[in-house]
């Protein structure tokens, strides 16, 4: 039986959590009294007992909560589940939002034993419905619905925008159009031009958050700092040239300057990454052209739509 082995909480981030008899989950917030609760996507962390026991076999004497986990589970291979999976625990309902995490500042257990399994083995959830959770409670794993909305993220690349010297209009417009089209926009950000940080964020969004589609805007021209296509190509497993070619061909009907775009599109695992131009006008035109056909491609990539080949 899939079940809860322990529940833990802490009042401060970056500290070990303490095991307790029960926790109260609050909708769209997390565990009452826990430092990681809030209106974000990593409200409650889960870690498998099986992974903790493997760590203990190395000679480390760790208690529940040592890795900062809120709920210790048994019988579930957490890392193998896709984002969007739901966990029913009594009246409470959790939704998986992220696999693993980046460790910015090492936690207490890392400083003690030189390792922490939470960044590579833990998963994170948000609370869809509240309730009380106790050790021994059964966990029902619910697969993501095949007709669930596609998730999206957008990233604007702009040196001046990231310094506050220019207002970003393209990114918010992109997000608004996606929401209007029925997409769930899970993240947005404004980064300076260049490759390192963009590559890092594309990898995180694709691997940990498993976003269906990531749009970038800006950084596709001839300037020395315009490196969005290079960053995109570097993180992709496969390229999807038809999208970039079609967008360029359509844009050429609007302006001859479209021939100067170096935008690319590609796939990392099950995430599609699409470069768009930097101007709000070009973003609007590109999305109006692209969105009617995009859903089918994303459905195939996600595994919920079939190919449309004909004999």
C-alpha positions in Angstrom: 0.0 0.0 0.0 1.2 3.5 -0.8 1.2 5.4 2.4 2.5 8.3 4.5 5.3 7.2 6.8 6.1 10.6 8.5 5.0 14.3 8.4 7.4 17.1 9.2 7.6 20.8 9.4 10.0 23.7 10.3 9.5 27.4 11.0 12.7 28.4 9.1 13.9 27.6 5.6 17.2 25.8 5.2 16.8 23.9 8.4 15.9 20.3 9.2 12.3 19.7 9.7 10.9 18.1 12.8 8.6 15.0 12.8 5.1 15.6 14.2 1.9 13.6 14.7 -0.1 15.4 12.0 -0.1 18.4 9.7 -2.9 20.5 8.4 -2.8 21.3 4.7 -4.3 24.6 3.5 -5.5 25.0 -0.1 -3.1 26.9 -2.3 -0.8 27.5 0.7 0.8 24.4 2.0 1.2 23.1 5.6 0.1 25.5 8.3 3.1 26.6 10.3 5.7 25.5 7.8 8.3 27.9 6.4 7.9 26.8 2.8 4.1 27.4 2.7 3.0 30.2 0.4 1.3 31.0 -2.9 3.9 29.4 -5.1 4.4 26.0 -6.7 6.7 24.3 -4.1 4.3 24.3 -1.2 5.0 20.8 0.1 8.0 18.5 -0.5 7.8 14.7 -0.7 10.6 12.2 -0.3 10.4 8.4 -0.6 11.3 6.2 2.4 13.1 3.9 0.0 15.6 6.7 -0.9 16.1 7.6 2.8 16.9 4.0 3.6 19.4 3.8 0.8 21.1 6.9 2.2 21.2 5.4 5.7 23.0 2.3 4.3 25.9 4.6 3.6 26.4 5.0 7.3 24.5 8.3 7.8 22.2 8.4 10.8 19.4 10.6 9.6 15.9 11.1 11.0 12.7 12.0 9.1 12.8 15.7 8.1 16.6 15.8 7.9 16.5 16.6 4.2 13.8 19.3 4.6 11.0 17.0 3.4 7.4 17.5 4.6 6.0 14.1 3.8 7.9 10.8 3.7 6.1 8.3 1.4 6.3 4.5 1.0 5.7 2.4 -2.1 5.8 5.3 -4.6 8.7 5.9 -7.1 8.2 9.6 -6.9 10.9 10.6 -9.4 9.3 8.5 -12.1 6.0 10.4 -12.0 5.2 13.2 -14.4 4.4 16.7 -13.3 0.6 17.0 -13.0 0.3 13.7 -11.1 -2.0 14.1 -8.1 -1.9 12.5 -4.7 -5.1 11.9 -2.7 -4.4 11.6 1.0 -7.7 11.5 2.9 -9.5 14.7 2.1 -6.3 16.4 1.0 -5.3 16.6 -2.7 -1.8 17.5 -3.9 -0.5 18.1 -7.4 3.1 17.4 -8.5 4.7 20.6 -9.8 8.4 20.0 -9.8 10.9 17.1 -9.9 14.0 17.8 -7.8 15.5 21.2 -7.3 18.7 23.2 -7.6 20.6 23.6 -4.3 21.6 27.3 -4.1 22.9 27.2 -0.5 23.6 23.8 1.0 21.2 22.7 3.8 22.0 21.6 7.3 22.3 17.9 6.5 24.7 18.6 3.6 27.0 20.5 6.0 26.9 17.5 8.4 27.5 14.6 6.1 28.5 16.2 2.8 25.5 15.1 0.8 21.7 15.7 0.5 19.3 13.6 -1.6 16.5 16.1 -1.7 17.7 18.0 -4.8 17.9 14.8 -6.9 15.3 12.6 -5.2 12.6 14.9 -3.8 9.5 16.2 -5.5 7.4 19.2 -4.9 3.6 19.8 -4.8 0.9 22.4 -4.4 -2.2 21.9 -2.4 -5.4 21.7 -4.5 -7.6 20.7 -1.5 -6.8 21.0 2.2 -7.1 18.4 4.9 -5.2 16.8 7.8 -2.5 14.3 7.0 -1.0 11.7 9.5 1.5 8.9 9.4 -0.2 5.7 8.2 -2.6 7.5 5.8 -3.0 5.8 2.4 -1.9 7.7 -0.7 -3.8 7.3 -4.0 -1.8 8.2 -7.0 -3.8 9.8 -9.8 -2.3 10.1 -13.3 -2.6 13.5 -15.1 -5.8 13.9 -17.1 -5.1 13.6 -20.8 -7.2 16.7 -21.6 -5.5 19.0 -19.0 -4.4 22.4 -20.2 -0.9 22.7 -21.7 1.5 24.5 -19.5 3.7 27.3 -20.8 6.5 29.7 -19.6 8.0 32.8 -21.2 11.4 34.4 -21.0 12.3 37.8 -22.3 15.9 38.5 -23.1 16.9 42.1 -22.8 20.0 43.7 -21.2 18.2 47.0 -20.8 15.0 45.4 -19.6 16.8 43.3 -16.9 18.4 46.5 -15.6 15.1 48.3 -15.4 16.1 50.7 -18.2 13.3 49.6 -20.5 9.8 48.3 -19.8 9.2 44.8 -21.1 6.0 44.7 -23.1 6.6 41.6 -25.2 6.7 39.1 -22.3 3.4 40.2 -20.6 1.7 40.4 -24.0 2.9 36.8 -24.7 1.6 35.6 -21.4 -1.8 37.3 -21.8 -2.3 35.8 -25.3 -1.3 32.3 -24.0 -3.8 32.5 -21.1 -6.5 33.7 -23.4 -5.8 30.7 -25.6 -6.3 28.3 -22.6 -2.7 27.7 -21.6 -1.6 27.6 -18.0 1.3 30.0 -17.7 3.4 28.6 -14.8 6.4 30.9 -14.9 7.7 34.1 -16.5 11.0 35.9 -16.3 13.2 38.7 -17.7 16.8 37.9 -18.2 19.8 39.8 -19.7 20.9 38.8 -23.2 23.5 36.0 -23.4 23.7 32.2 -23.0 24.6 30.9 -19.5 21.5 32.0 -17.5 19.1 31.3 -20.4 20.5 27.8 -20.8 20.2 27.2 -17.1 16.5 28.3 -17.0 15.5 26.4 -20.1 17.0 23.2 -18.6 15.2 23.8 -15.3 11.9 24.5 -16.9 12.1 21.5 -19.1 13.6 19.0 -16.7 12.2 19.9 -13.3 8.9 21.6 -14.1 8.3 19.7 -17.3 6.6 22.7 -19.0 5.0 21.8 -22.3 6.2 24.8 -24.2 8.7 27.6 -23.5 8.6 30.8 -25.5 11.6 33.2 -25.6 11.3 36.7 -26.9 14.3 38.8 -28.0 17.9 38.0 -28.6 17.5 36.6 -32.1 19.1 39.3 -34.2 22.7 40.2 -35.3 23.9 42.0 -32.2 26.9 40.5 -30.5 24.8 39.9 -27.3 21.9 38.2 -29.3 22.6 34.6 -28.3 19.1 33.2 -27.8 19.3 30.8 -30.8 22.6 29.4 -29.6 21.4 28.9 -26.1 18.2 27.1 -27.4 20.1 24.8 -29.7 22.6 23.9 -27.0 19.9 22.5 -24.6 17.7 20.8 -27.2 17.8 17.1 -28.0 16.1 17.6 -31.4 15.4 20.6 -33.5 12.0 21.6 -34.9 13.0 23.8 -37.8 9.6 23.8 -39.4 8.2 26.2 -36.8 11.0 28.7 -37.1 10.9 28.5 -40.9 7.1 29.0 -41.0 7.3 32.0 -38.6 10.0 33.6 -40.7 8.0 33.0 -43.9 4.9 34.5 -42.4 6.8 37.5 -40.9 8.3 38.2 -44.4 4.7 39.1 -45.5 4.8 41.8 -42.9 8.4 43.1 -43.2 11.5 42.3 -45.2 13.5 42.6 -42.0 12.2 39.2 -41.0 15.0 37.7 -43.1 17.4 38.9 -40.4 15.9 36.8 -37.7 18.0 33.9 -36.5 15.3 32.3 -34.3 15.2 28.6 -33.9 12.8 26.0 -32.3 13.6 22.7 -30.7 12.7 20.0 -28.3 14.2 19.0 -24.9 12.7 15.8 -23.6 9.0 16.6 -23.8 9.3 20.4 -23.8 9.0 22.5 -27.0 11.1 25.7 -27.0 10.2 28.4 -29.5 12.2 31.7 -30.1 10.0 34.7 -31.0 11.1 38.2 -32.0 11.5 41.0 -29.4 8.9 43.5 -30.4 5.4 43.4 -29.1 4.0 43.7 -32.6 6.0 40.8 -33.9 5.1 38.7 -30.9 1.4 39.3 -31.5 1.6 38.5 -35.2 3.7 35.4 -34.6 1.4 33.9 -31.9 -1.7 34.7 -34.0 -0.2 32.6 -36.8 1.3 29.9 -34.6 -1.4 29.1 -31.9 -4.0 27.5 -34.2 -1.6 24.6 -35.1 0.5 24.5 -31.9 -1.8 22.4 -29.7 -1.7 19.4 -32.0 2.1 19.3 -31.9 2.2 19.7 -28.1 -0.4 16.9 -27.8 1.8 14.5 -29.8 4.9 15.5 -27.7 3.0 15.0 -24.5 1.5 11.7 -25.7 -2.1 12.6 -25.6 -2.6 13.2 -29.3 -2.0 10.8 -32.2 -0.1 11.5 -35.5 -2.2 12.7 -38.4 -0.6 10.9 -41.2 -2.7 9.7 -44.2 -2.2 6.8 -46.5 
